[in-house]
């Protein structure tokens, strides 16, 4: 949900005010980078703030946040290619599935 709550408005704001390089439809490189950057920073902060004392190592946190940022940005960028599916549904679902896969791969899932 962080990707949707933070990344989506950042992409819309930056893309509409500063976006010059079109990637797909009305989506811009600048908006996509804003989505990924804001999502990454917020996910790292949130994961570190809520981790228990014996929690996930920093590398695991970075891997999860980077996965959320990249997958969320790509799904947001190409959401228009899936008519009938809203990005407000696709972004959190795809991001959660991919972060869950990373957690499992890294042995972070219980």
N, C-alpha and C positions, 0 to 999 in steps of 0.2 A: 504494500500500500504506500510505502514511502516513495517508491518510484513514481506512482501516479500522483500523489499529493504534492510532491516537490518538483519532480522532473517535468511533468506536463505543463504546469504554469510557467516554469522557467523557459521551456522550449517555446511556448506561445509568445511570451513577452519578448525574448531575445530574437526569435525568428521574425516577429512582426515589426520590431523596431530596428534591428540591425542586420537582418537576414539579406544576404546578397546572392549567395551561391545556392541555386536550386538543386535539390537532390531528387525529389520525387513529388510530383504534384506541386502543392504550395509549400511543401516542407523544405527547410533550408539546412545547410551544413551548420550554420551558426546556432540555430535552434536545437539541432540534434546534439551538438557538442555541449550546449547549455544543459540539456536534459541529462546527459551522461555525467557531466561534472557535478552538478547540484545533487543528483541522486547518489553518486559515489561519496561525496563529502558527508551528506546527511546520513547515509547508511553506516559509514564508518563511525560517526559520532554516536548514532543510536545503538549500534551493536556494542561499542565499547562502554557506553554508559549503562547498558542493561546487562552486561556480562557478569556472571557470578565471579567470586574471587578466584576460583580455580577454572575460570572460563577458557574460552577459545584463544589460542595464541594470535598475535597480531597478524601473522601471515594468513591465518584462516579468516580473520575478519576482512582483510583486504581482498582475498579471493571471493568471498561472498558479496562484498560491496561492489567489486568490479564486475562480477557476473550480473548483479541486479542492474547496474548502470548500463552495461553494454546491451544486454538482452532487452531491457526496457526501452532504450533509445531506438534499437532496431525495430522492435515491434511497433512503437509509436510512429516511426518513419514510414513503415509499410502497412499500417492498419487500414488505410483506404483500399488496399488491394483485396480486402476480405469484406465484400458488401454484406450487410446484415449483421456484422459483428462490430460492436463498438470498441474503441480503444480503451474505454473505461472498464471493459471486461477483459480484453486481451492482455493489456499491460500487467495487471496484478497476477493473472493466472499464469501467463508465460514466465514472468519473473519468479513467482513462487516455485514453479516446477523446476526451473533451471537452478535456482539457489538450493533447493532441496537436493537436486542431483549432485551439486558441488559438495554440499554437506555430507552426503552419503559417500562420495568418492574420497573425501578427505578424512572420513571417520569422525565427523563432527555431529552426525545425527545419532540420536539415541533410540 
